[in-house]
Amino acid sequence: MSRLALTLAFAAMVAAALPSPGLYLAIGLGIAAIGVGWLGYTDRAAPGARRLAAAAALTVGALGLLLGSARVVMTLVAIDRIGRMLG
């Protein structure tokens, strides 16, 4: 579970740096990494290293989600600015 969460989290971070559809992928993969990381972290039967990896994936997934969301906000602000410039 933690390996999948880490994979999703790092994919979200990479997708946040990609062009146009990357921001939406970053948001989706970040949400998925947070969910899978939470499931891995709450598994009390898992060893400590796996729970720690799941918590790290949760954190990195949240960063990917925030970076993707920031890019969406910047895009919307730029569109609004261009709309005000044109009248």
SEFIZA-3560 file (N, C-alpha, C; in Angstrom, 3 decimals):
REM SEFIZA-3560
<numar><xx>0.817</xx><yy>-1.186</yy><zz>0.000</zz><atom>N</atom></numar>
<numar><xx>0.000</xx><yy>0.000</yy><zz>0.000</zz><atom>CA</atom></numar>
<numar><xx>0.869</xx><yy>1.262</yy><zz>0.000</zz><atom>C</atom></numar>
<numar><xx>1.948</xx><yy>1.254</yy><zz>0.778</zz><atom>N</atom></numar>
<numar><xx>2.779</xx><yy>2.447</yy><zz>0.868</zz><atom>CA</atom></numar>
<numar><xx>3.551</xx><yy>2.699</yy><zz>-0.429</zz><atom>C</atom></numar>
<numar><xx>3.931</xx><yy>1.640</yy><zz>-1.136</zz><atom>N</atom></numar>
<numar><xx>4.641</xx><yy>1.827</yy><zz>-2.405</zz><atom>CA</atom></numar>
<numar><xx>3.730</xx><yy>2.475</yy><zz>-3.439</zz><atom>C</atom></numar>
<numar><xx>2.481</xx><yy>2.050</yy><zz>-3.480</zz><atom>N</atom></numar>
<numar><xx>1.524</xx><yy>2.662</yy><zz>-4.390</zz><atom>CA</atom></numar>
<numar><xx>1.303</xx><yy>4.120</yy><zz>-4.024</zz><atom>C</atom></numar>
<numar><xx>1.190</xx><yy>4.399</yy><zz>-2.743</zz><atom>N</atom></numar>
<numar><xx>0.987</xx><yy>5.777</yy><zz>-2.296</zz><atom>CA</atom></numar>
<numar><xx>2.187</xx><yy>6.644</yy><zz>-2.661</zz><atom>C</atom></numar>
<numar><xx>3.395</xx><yy>6.135</yy><zz>-2.462</zz><atom>N</atom></numar>
<numar><xx>4.589</xx><yy>6.895</yy><zz>-2.821</zz><atom>CA</atom></numar>
<numar><xx>4.681</xx><yy>7.121</yy><zz>-4.329</zz><atom>C</atom></numar>
<numar><xx>4.316</xx><yy>6.109</yy><zz>-5.100</zz><atom>N</atom></numar>
<numar><xx>4.322</xx><yy>6.247</yy><zz>-6.554</zz><atom>CA</atom></numar>
<numar><xx>3.345</xx><yy>7.326</yy><zz>-7.002</zz><atom>C</atom></numar>
<numar><xx>2.147</xx><yy>7.302</yy><zz>-6.439</zz><atom>N</atom></numar>
<numar><xx>1.153</xx><yy>8.319</yy><zz>-6.784</zz><atom>CA</atom></numar>
<numar><xx>1.615</xx><yy>9.708</yy><zz>-6.358</zz><atom>C</atom></numar>
<numar><xx>2.232</xx><yy>9.802</yy><zz>-5.199</zz><atom>N</atom></numar>
<numar><xx>2.673</xx><yy>11.100</yy><zz>-4.691</zz><atom>CA</atom></numar>
<numar><xx>3.765</xx><yy>11.698</yy><zz>-5.569</zz><atom>C</atom></numar>
<numar><xx>4.758</xx><yy>10.892</yy><zz>-5.920</zz><atom>N</atom></numar>
<numar><xx>5.821</xx><yy>11.427</yy><zz>-6.751</zz><atom>CA</atom></numar>
<numar><xx>5.345</xx><yy>11.680</yy><zz>-8.183</zz><atom>C</atom></numar>
<numar><xx>4.378</xx><yy>10.913</yy><zz>-8.658</zz><atom>N</atom></numar>
<numar><xx>3.783</xx><yy>11.198</yy><zz>-9.967</zz><atom>CA</atom></numar>
<numar><xx>3.037</xx><yy>12.530</yy><zz>-9.934</zz><atom>C</atom></numar>
<numar><xx>2.403</xx><yy>12.845</yy><zz>-8.809</zz><atom>N</atom></numar>
<numar><xx>1.727</xx><yy>14.137</yy><zz>-8.670</zz><atom>CA</atom></numar>
<numar><xx>2.724</xx><yy>15.282</yy><zz>-8.709</zz><atom>C</atom></numar>
<numar><xx>3.880</xx><yy>15.097</yy><zz>-8.080</zz><atom>N</atom></numar>
<numar><xx>4.896</xx><yy>16.144</yy><zz>-8.096</zz><atom>CA</atom></numar>
<numar><xx>5.456</xx><yy>16.348</yy><zz>-9.509</zz><atom>C</atom></numar>
<numar><xx>5.657</xx><yy>15.273</yy><zz>-10.234</zz><atom>N</atom></numar>
<numar><xx>6.152</xx><yy>15.387</yy><zz>-11.610</zz><atom>CA</atom></numar>
<numar><xx>5.081</xx><yy>16.019</yy><zz>-12.489</zz><atom>C</atom></numar>
<numar><xx>3.832</xx><yy>15.625</yy><zz>-12.307</zz><atom>N</atom></numar>
<numar><xx>2.744</xx><yy>16.161</yy><zz>-13.125</zz><atom>CA</atom></numar>
<numar><xx>2.534</xx><yy>17.648</yy><zz>-12.877</zz><atom>C</atom></numar>
<numar><xx>2.874</xx><yy>18.124</yy><zz>-11.691</zz><atom>N</atom></numar>
<numar><xx>2.725</xx><yy>19.552</yy><zz>-11.405</zz><atom>CA</atom></numar>
<numar><xx>3.674</xx><yy>20.390</yy><zz>-12.255</zz><atom>C</atom></numar>
<numar><xx>4.742</xx><yy>19.804</yy><zz>-12.747</zz><atom>N</atom></numar>
<numar><xx>5.698</xx><yy>20.531</yy><zz>-13.578</zz><atom>CA</atom></numar>
<numar><xx>5.415</xx><yy>20.389</yy><zz>-15.067</zz><atom>C</atom></numar>
<numar><xx>4.469</xx><yy>19.554</yy><zz>-15.453</zz><atom>N</atom></numar>
<numar><xx>4.182</xx><yy>19.326</yy><zz>-16.865</zz><atom>CA</atom></numar>
<numar><xx>3.276</xx><yy>20.429</yy><zz>-17.416</zz><atom>C</atom></numar>
<numar><xx>3.245</xx><yy>20.574</yy><zz>-18.751</zz><atom>N</atom></numar>
<numar><xx>2.350</xx><yy>21.568</yy><zz>-19.350</zz><atom>CA</atom></numar>
<numar><xx>0.871</xx><yy>21.248</yy><zz>-19.116</zz><atom>C</atom></numar>
<numar><xx>0.037</xx><yy>21.889</yy><zz>-19.826</zz><atom>N</atom></numar>
<numar><xx>-1.398</xx><yy>22.034</yy><zz>-19.608</zz><atom>CA</atom></numar>
<numar><xx>-2.157</xx><yy>20.932</yy><zz>-18.855</zz><atom>C</atom></numar>
<numar><xx>-2.230</xx><yy>19.700</yy><zz>-19.309</zz><atom>N</atom></numar>
<numar><xx>-3.044</xx><yy>18.774</yy><zz>-18.504</zz><atom>CA</atom></numar>
<numar><xx>-2.359</xx><yy>18.336</yy><zz>-17.219</zz><atom>C</atom></numar>
<numar><xx>-1.102</xx><yy>18.707</yy><zz>-17.046</zz><atom>N</atom></numar>
<numar><xx>-0.339</xx><yy>18.284</yy><zz>-15.874</zz><atom>CA</atom></numar>
<numar><xx>-0.908</xx><yy>18.803</yy><zz>-14.575</zz><atom>C</atom></numar>
<numar><xx>-1.460</xx><yy>20.014</yy><zz>-14.578</zz><atom>N</atom></numar>
<numar><xx>-2.003</xx><yy>20.556</yy><zz>-13.343</zz><atom>CA</atom></numar>
<numar><xx>-3.212</xx><yy>19.773</yy><zz>-12.873</zz><atom>C</atom></numar>
<numar><xx>-4.017</xx><yy>19.319</yy><zz>-13.790</zz><atom>N</atom></numar>
<numar><xx>-5.181</xx><yy>18.521</yy><zz>-13.397</zz><atom>CA</atom></numar>
<numar><xx>-4.766</xx><yy>17.125</yy><zz>-12.956</zz><atom>C</atom></numar>
<numar><xx>-3.756</xx><yy>16.570</yy><zz>-13.618</zz><atom>N</atom></numar>
<numar><xx>-3.207</xx><yy>15.288</yy><zz>-13.182</zz><atom>CA</atom></numar>
<numar><xx>-2.603</xx><yy>15.393</yy><zz>-11.791</zz><atom>C</atom></numar>
<numar><xx>-1.931</xx><yy>16.504</yy><zz>-11.520</zz><atom>N</atom></numar>
<numar><xx>-1.325</xx><yy>16.702</yy><zz>-10.206</zz><atom>CA</atom></numar>
<numar><xx>-2.388</xx><yy>16.743</yy><zz>-9.124</zz><atom>C</atom></numar>
<numar><xx>-3.493</xx><yy>17.391</yy><zz>-9.401</zz><atom>N</atom></numar>
<numar><xx>-4.571</xx><yy>17.455</yy><zz>-8.415</zz><atom>CA</atom></numar>
<numar><xx>-5.155</xx><yy>16.067</yy><zz>-8.187</zz><atom>C</atom></numar>
<numar><xx>-5.439</xx><yy>15.350</yy><zz>-9.258</zz><atom>N</atom></numar>
<numar><xx>-6.022</xx><yy>14.019</yy><zz>-9.125</zz><atom>CA</atom></numar>
<numar><xx>-5.084</xx><yy>13.022</yy><zz>-8.464</zz><atom>C</atom></numar>
<numar><xx>-3.837</xx><yy>13.020</yy><zz>-8.889</zz><atom>N</atom></numar>
<numar><xx>-2.874</xx><yy>12.096</yy><zz>-8.296</zz><atom>CA</atom></numar>
<numar><xx>-2.569</xx><yy>12.462</yy><zz>-6.848</zz><atom>C</atom></numar>
<numar><xx>-2.574</xx><yy>13.746</yy><zz>-6.545</zz><atom>N</atom></numar>
<numar><xx>-2.369</xx><yy>14.174</yy><zz>-5.164</zz><atom>CA</atom></numar>
<numar><xx>-3.487</xx><yy>13.698</yy><zz>-4.250</zz><atom>C</atom></numar>
<numar><xx>-4.719</xx><yy>13.808</yy><zz>-4.718</zz><atom>N</atom></numar>
<numar><xx>-5.859</xx><yy>13.324</yy><zz>-3.931</zz><atom>CA</atom></numar>
<numar><xx>-5.768</xx><yy>11.814</yy><zz>-3.747</zz><atom>C</atom></numar>
<numar><xx>-5.408</xx><yy>11.107</yy><zz>-4.826</zz><atom>N</atom></numar>
<numar><xx>-5.273</xx><yy>9.653</yy><zz>-4.727</zz><atom>CA</atom></numar>
<numar><xx>-4.151</xx><yy>9.270</yy><zz>-3.762</zz><atom>C</atom></numar>
<numar><xx>-3.034</xx><yy>9.976</yy><zz>-3.813</zz><atom>N</atom></numar>
<numar><xx>-1.914</xx><yy>9.678</yy><zz>-2.909</zz><atom>CA</atom></numar>
<numar><xx>-2.301</xx><yy>9.943</yy><zz>-1.458</zz><atom>C</atom></numar>
<numar><xx>-3.052</xx><yy>11.000</yy><zz>-1.218</zz><atom>N</atom></numar>
<numar><xx>-3.505</xx><yy>11.291</yy><zz>0.140</zz><atom>CA</atom></numar>
<numar><xx>-4.415</xx><yy>10.171</yy><zz>0.643</zz><atom>C</atom></numar>
<numar><xx>-5.324</xx><yy>9.728</yy><zz>-0.192</zz><atom>N</atom></numar>
<numar><xx>-6.244</xx><yy>8.657</yy><zz>0.218</zz><atom>CA</atom></numar>
<numar><xx>-5.542</xx><yy>7.339</yy><zz>0.478</zz><atom>C</atom></numar>
<numar><xx>-4.682</xx><yy>6.936</yy><zz>-0.442</zz><atom>N</atom></numar>
<numar><xx>-3.976</xx><yy>5.662</yy><zz>-0.279</zz><atom>CA</atom></numar>
<numar><xx>-2.971</xx><yy>5.758</yy><zz>0.869</zz><atom>C</atom></numar>
<numar><xx>-2.327</xx><yy>6.906</yy><zz>1.011</zz><atom>N</atom></numar>
<numar><xx>-1.411</xx><yy>7.096</yy><zz>2.127</zz><atom>CA</atom></numar>
<numar><xx>-2.118</xx><yy>7.034</yy><zz>3.466</zz><atom>C</atom></numar>
<numar><xx>-3.308</xx><yy>7.598</yy><zz>3.528</zz><atom>N</atom></numar>
<numar><xx>-4.089</xx><yy>7.548</yy><zz>4.772</zz><atom>CA</atom></numar>
<numar><xx>-4.474</xx><yy>6.110</yy><zz>5.110</zz><atom>C</atom></numar>
<numar><xx>-4.879</xx><yy>5.354</yy><zz>4.096</zz><atom>N</atom></numar>
<numar><xx>-5.220</xx><yy>3.948</yy><zz>4.339</zz><atom>CA</atom></numar>
<numar><xx>-4.001</xx><yy>3.161</yy><zz>4.814</zz><atom>C</atom></numar>
<numar><xx>-2.847</xx><yy>3.432</yy><zz>4.223</zz><atom>N</atom></numar>
<numar><xx>-1.627</xx><yy>2.746</yy><zz>4.635</zz><atom>CA</atom></numar>
<numar><xx>-1.174</xx><yy>3.149</yy><zz>6.030</zz><atom>C</atom></numar>
<numar><xx>-1.382</xx><yy>4.410</yy><zz>6.378</zz><atom>N</atom></numar>
<numar><xx>-0.957</xx><yy>4.889</yy><zz>7.688</zz><atom>CA</atom></numar>
<numar><xx>-1.843</xx><yy>4.359</yy><zz>8.813</zz><atom>C</atom></numar>
<numar><xx>-3.121</xx><yy>4.218</yy><zz>8.555</zz><atom>N</atom></numar>
<numar><xx>-4.039</xx><yy>3.758</yy><zz>9.605</zz><atom>CA</atom></numar>
<numar><xx>-4.037</xx><yy>2.247</yy><zz>9.798</zz><atom>C</atom></numar>
<numar><xx>-3.297</xx><yy>1.522</yy><zz>8.966</zz><atom>N</atom></numar>
<numar><xx>-3.185</xx><yy>0.071</yy><zz>9.116</zz><atom>CA</atom></numar>
<numar><xx>-2.265</xx><yy>-0.234</yy><zz>10.296</zz><atom>C</atom></numar>
<numar><xx>-2.837</xx><yy>-0.600</yy><zz>11.427</zz><atom>N</atom></numar>
<numar><xx>-2.069</xx><yy>-0.820</yy><zz>12.657</zz><atom>CA</atom></numar>
<numar><xx>-1.211</xx><yy>-2.089</yy><zz>12.590</zz><atom>C</atom></numar>
<numar><xx>-1.539</xx><yy>-3.010</yy><zz>11.699</zz><atom>N</atom></numar>
<numar><xx>-0.789</xx><yy>-4.258</yy><zz>11.604</zz><atom>CA</atom></numar>
<numar><xx>0.488</xx><yy>-4.110</yy><zz>10.780</zz><atom>C</atom></numar>
<numar><xx>0.615</xx><yy>-3.000</yy><zz>10.047</zz><atom>N</atom></numar>
<numar><xx>1.780</xx><yy>-2.794</yy><zz>9.187</zz><atom>CA</atom></numar>
<numar><xx>3.000</xx><yy>-2.425</yy><zz>10.033</zz><atom>C</atom></numar>
<numar><xx>4.191</xx><yy>-2.803</yy><zz>9.564</zz><atom>N</atom></numar>
<numar><xx>5.403</xx><yy>-2.408</yy><zz>10.284</zz><atom>CA</atom></numar>
<numar><xx>5.603</xx><yy>-0.889</yy><zz>10.258</zz><atom>C</atom></numar>
<numar><xx>6.451</xx><yy>-0.419</yy><zz>11.138</zz><atom>N</atom></numar>
<numar><xx>6.659</xx><yy>1.018</yy><zz>11.280</zz><atom>CA</atom></numar>
<numar><xx>7.190</xx><yy>1.690</yy><zz>10.031</zz><atom>C</atom></numar>
<numar><xx>8.080</xx><yy>1.017</yy><zz>9.303</zz><atom>N</atom></numar>
<numar><xx>8.652</xx><yy>1.616</yy><zz>8.096</zz><atom>CA</atom></numar>
<numar><xx>7.590</xx><yy>1.836</yy><zz>7.032</zz><atom>C</atom></numar>
<numar><xx>6.673</xx><yy>0.891</yy><zz>6.908</zz><atom>N</atom></numar>
<numar><xx>5.605</xx><yy>1.048</yy><zz>5.922</zz><atom>CA</atom></numar>
<numar><xx>4.645</xx><yy>2.163</yy><zz>6.318</zz><atom>C</atom></numar>
<numar><xx>4.360</xx><yy>2.268</yy><zz>7.600</zz><atom>N</atom></numar>
<numar><xx>3.482</xx><yy>3.346</yy><zz>8.059</zz><atom>CA</atom></numar>
<numar><xx>4.157</xx><yy>4.696</yy><zz>7.867</zz><atom>C</atom></numar>
<numar><xx>5.458</xx><yy>4.752</yy><zz>8.106</zz><atom>N</atom></numar>
<numar><xx>6.202</xx><yy>5.992</yy><zz>7.902</zz><atom>CA</atom></numar>
<numar><xx>6.229</xx><yy>6.368</yy><zz>6.420</zz><atom>C</atom></numar>
<numar><xx>6.413</xx><yy>5.383</yy><zz>5.547</zz><atom>N</atom></numar>
<numar><xx>6.396</xx><yy>5.642</yy><zz>4.108</zz><atom>CA</atom></numar>
<numar><xx>5.016</xx><yy>6.126</yy><zz>3.666</zz><atom>C</atom></numar>
<numar><xx>3.964</xx><yy>5.568</yy><zz>4.242</zz><atom>N</atom></numar>
<numar><xx>2.612</xx><yy>6.012</yy><zz>3.907</zz><atom>CA</atom></numar>
<numar><xx>2.379</xx><yy>7.448</yy><zz>4.365</zz><atom>C</atom></numar>
<numar><xx>2.904</xx><yy>7.796</yy><zz>5.532</zz><atom>N</atom></numar>
<numar><xx>2.781</xx><yy>9.172</yy><zz>6.013</zz><atom>CA</atom></numar>
<numar><xx>3.568</xx><yy>10.132</yy><zz>5.128</zz><atom>C</atom></numar>
<numar><xx>4.730</xx><yy>9.704</yy><zz>4.662</zz><atom>N</atom></numar>
<numar><xx>5.521</xx><yy>10.532</yy><zz>3.752</zz><atom>CA</atom></numar>
<numar><xx>4.787</xx><yy>10.712</yy><zz>2.425</zz><atom>C</atom></numar>
<numar><xx>4.164</xx><yy>9.649</yy><zz>1.944</zz><atom>N</atom></numar>
<numar><xx>3.396</xx><yy>9.741</yy><zz>0.709</zz><atom>CA</atom></numar>
<numar><xx>2.210</xx><yy>10.679</yy><zz>0.878</zz><atom>C</atom></numar>
<numar><xx>1.601</xx><yy>10.647</yy><zz>2.022</zz><atom>N</atom></numar>
<numar><xx>0.495</xx><yy>11.556</yy><zz>2.313</zz><atom>CA</atom></numar>
<numar><xx>0.981</xx><yy>13.002</yy><zz>2.230</zz><atom>C</atom></numar>
<numar><xx>2.140</xx><yy>13.282</yy><zz>2.790</zz><atom>N</atom></numar>
<numar><xx>2.684</xx><yy>14.633</yy><zz>2.778</zz><atom>CA</atom></numar>
<numar><xx>3.089</xx><yy>15.071</yy><zz>1.374</zz><atom>C</atom></numar>
<numar><xx>3.782</xx><yy>14.221</yy><zz>0.655</zz><atom>N</atom></numar>
<numar><xx>4.212</xx><yy>14.570</yy><zz>-0.703</zz><atom>CA</atom></numar>
<numar><xx>2.994</xx><yy>14.692</yy><zz>-1.623</zz><atom>C</atom></numar>
<numar><xx>1.987</xx><yy>13.852</yy><zz>-1.426</zz><atom>N</atom></numar>
<numar><xx>0.757</xx><yy>13.967</yy><zz>-2.200</zz><atom>CA</atom></numar>
<numar><xx>0.036</xx><yy>15.281</yy><zz>-1.935</zz><atom>C</atom></numar>
<numar><xx>0.054</xx><yy>15.727</yy><zz>-0.691</zz><atom>N</atom></numar>
<numar><xx>-0.549</xx><yy>17.019</yy><zz>-0.358</zz><atom>CA</atom></numar>
<numar><xx>0.215</xx><yy>18.156</yy><zz>-1.027</zz><atom>C</atom></numar>
<numar><xx>1.538</xx><yy>18.036</yy><zz>-1.089</zz><atom>N</atom></numar>
<numar><xx>2.323</xx><yy>19.055</yy><zz>-1.789</zz><atom>CA</atom></numar>
<numar><xx>2.011</xx><yy>19.070</yy><zz>-3.289</zz><atom>C</atom></numar>
<numar><xx>1.863</xx><yy>17.897</yy><zz>-3.891</zz><atom>N</atom></numar>
<numar><xx>1.482</xx><yy>17.825</yy><zz>-5.296</zz><atom>CA</atom></numar>
<numar><xx>0.110</xx><yy>18.432</yy><zz>-5.537</zz><atom>C</atom></numar>
<numar><xx>-0.814</xx><yy>18.165</yy><zz>-4.628</zz><atom>N</atom></numar>
<numar><xx>-2.154</xx><yy>18.750</yy><zz>-4.719</zz><atom>CA</atom></numar>
<numar><xx>-2.088</xx><yy>20.265</yy><zz>-4.607</zz><atom>C</atom></numar>
<numar><xx>-1.296</xx><yy>20.768</yy><zz>-3.679</zz><atom>N</atom></numar>
<numar><xx>-1.173</xx><yy>22.218</yy><zz>-3.506</zz><atom>CA</atom></numar>
<numar><xx>-0.504</xx><yy>22.881</yy><zz>-4.711</zz><atom>C</atom></numar>
<numar><xx>0.516</xx><yy>22.245</yy><zz>-5.266</zz><atom>N</atom></numar>
<numar><xx>1.169</xx><yy>22.816</yy><zz>-6.446</zz><atom>CA</atom></numar>
<numar><xx>0.235</xx><yy>22.830</yy><zz>-7.656</zz><atom>C</atom></numar>
<numar><xx>-0.511</xx><yy>21.762</yy><zz>-7.848</zz><atom>N</atom></numar>
<numar><xx>-1.483</xx><yy>21.733</yy><zz>-8.941</zz><atom>CA</atom></numar>
<numar><xx>-2.571</xx><yy>22.765</yy><zz>-8.750</zz><atom>C</atom></numar>
<numar><xx>-3.052</xx><yy>22.914</yy><zz>-7.529</zz><atom>N</atom></numar>
<numar><xx>-4.086</xx><yy>23.914</yy><zz>-7.244</zz><atom>CA</atom></numar>
<numar><xx>-3.559</xx><yy>25.331</yy><zz>-7.430</zz><atom>C</atom></numar>
<numar><xx>-2.310</xx><yy>25.562</yy><zz>-7.042</zz><atom>N</atom></numar>
<numar><xx>-1.712</xx><yy>26.884</yy><zz>-7.232</zz><atom>CA</atom></numar>
<numar><xx>-1.606</xx><yy>27.227</yy><zz>-8.711</zz><atom>C</atom></numar>
<numar><xx>-1.286</xx><yy>26.239</yy><zz>-9.530</zz><atom>N</atom></numar>
<numar><xx>-1.217</xx><yy>26.498</yy><zz>-10.972</zz><atom>CA</atom></numar>
<numar><xx>-2.583</xx><yy>26.810</yy><zz>-11.548</zz><atom>C</atom></numar>
<numar><xx>-3.628</xx><yy>26.154</yy><zz>-11.059</zz><atom>N</atom></numar>
<numar><xx>-4.985</xx><yy>26.452</yy><zz>-11.524</zz><atom>CA</atom></numar>
<numar><xx>-5.364</xx><yy>27.876</yy><zz>-11.137</zz><atom>C</atom></numar>
<numar><xx>-5.052</xx><yy>28.260</yy><zz>-9.908</zz><atom>N</atom></numar>
<numar><xx>-5.375</xx><yy>29.614</yy><zz>-9.445</zz><atom>CA</atom></numar>
<numar><xx>-4.612</xx><yy>30.652</yy><zz>-10.259</zz><atom>C</atom></numar>
<numar><xx>-3.327</xx><yy>30.408</yy><zz>-10.521</zz><atom>N</atom></numar>
<numar><xx>-2.546</xx><yy>31.356</yy><zz>-11.318</zz><atom>CA</atom></numar>
<numar><xx>-3.098</xx><yy>31.485</yy><zz>-12.731</zz><atom>C</atom></numar>
<numar><xx>-3.556</xx><yy>30.374</yy><zz>-13.304</zz><atom>N</atom></numar>
<numar><xx>-4.147</xx><yy>30.412</yy><zz>-14.638</zz><atom>CA</atom></numar>
<numar><xx>-5.427</xx><yy>31.231</yy><zz>-14.641</zz><atom>C</atom></numar>
<numar><xx>-6.270</xx><yy>31.032</yy><zz>-13.639</zz><atom>N</atom></numar>
<numar><xx>-7.515</xx><yy>31.789</yy><zz>-13.565</zz><atom>CA</atom></numar>
<numar><xx>-7.264</xx><yy>33.277</yy><zz>-13.337</zz><atom>C</atom></numar>
<numar><xx>-6.270</xx><yy>33.609</yy><zz>-12.532</zz><atom>N</atom></numar>
<numar><xx>-5.920</xx><yy>35.014</yy><zz>-12.310</zz><atom>CA</atom></numar>
<numar><xx>-5.395</xx><yy>35.634</yy><zz>-13.597</zz><atom>C</atom></numar>
<numar><xx>-4.586</xx><yy>34.905</yy><zz>-14.353</zz><atom>N</atom></numar>
<numar><xx>-4.066</xx><yy>35.419</yy><zz>-15.615</zz><atom>CA</atom></numar>
<numar><xx>-5.189</xx><yy>35.634</yy><zz>-16.622</zz><atom>C</atom></numar>
<numar><xx>-6.130</xx><yy>34.720</yy><zz>-16.688</zz><atom>N</atom></numar>
<numar><xx>-7.266</xx><yy>34.872</yy><zz>-17.597</zz><atom>CA</atom></numar>
<numar><xx>-8.100</xx><yy>36.084</yy><zz>-17.206</zz><atom>C</atom></numar>
<numar><xx>-8.316</xx><yy>36.288</yy><zz>-15.909</zz><atom>N</atom></numar>
<numar><xx>-9.067</xx><yy>37.448</yy><zz>-15.442</zz><atom>CA</atom></numar>
<numar><xx>-8.333</xx><yy>38.737</yy><zz>-15.779</zz><atom>C</atom></numar>
<numar><xx>-7.033</xx><yy>38.739</yy><zz>-15.608</zz><atom>N</atom></numar>
<numar><xx>-6.230</xx><yy>39.931</yy><zz>-15.910</zz><atom>CA</atom></numar>
<numar><xx>-6.298</xx><yy>40.268</yy><zz>-17.398</zz><atom>C</atom></numar>
<numar><xx>-6.193</xx><yy>39.271</yy><zz>-18.259</zz><atom>N</atom></numar>
<numar><xx>-6.279</xx><yy>39.503</yy><zz>-19.693</zz><atom>CA</atom></numar>
<numar><xx>-7.670</xx><yy>40.007</yy><zz>-20.062</zz><atom>C</atom></numar>
<numar><xx>-8.698</xx><yy>39.446</yy><zz>-19.425</zz><atom>N</atom></numar>
<numar><xx>-10.065</xx><yy>39.907</yy><zz>-19.682</zz><atom>CA</atom></numar>
<numar><xx>-10.260</xx><yy>41.351</yy><zz>-19.285</zz><atom>C</atom></numar>
<numar><xx>-9.664</xx><yy>41.775</yy><zz>-18.177</zz><atom>N</atom></numar>
<numar><xx>-9.779</xx><yy>43.187</yy><zz>-17.773</zz><atom>CA</atom></numar>
<numar><xx>-8.976</xx><yy>44.103</yy><zz>-18.686</zz><atom>C</atom></numar>
<numar><xx>-7.861</xx><yy>43.620</yy><zz>-19.203</zz><atom>N</atom></numar>
<numar><xx>-7.059</xx><yy>44.448</yy><zz>-20.113</zz><atom>CA</atom></numar>
<numar><xx>-7.785</xx><yy>44.694</yy><zz>-21.433</zz><atom>C</atom></numar>
<numar><xx>-8.526</xx><yy>43.698</yy><zz>-21.882</zz><atom>N</atom></numar>
<numar><xx>-9.228</xx><yy>43.824</yy><zz>-23.181</zz><atom>CA</atom></numar>
<numar><xx>-10.531</xx><yy>44.600</yy><zz>-23.067</zz><atom>C</atom></numar>
<numar><xx>-10.999</xx><yy>44.800</yy><zz>-21.881</zz><atom>N</atom></numar>
<numar><xx>-12.176</xx><yy>45.636</yy><zz>-21.718</zz><atom>CA</atom></numar>
<numar><xx>-13.339</xx><yy>44.899</yy><zz>-21.360</zz><atom>C</atom></numar>
//
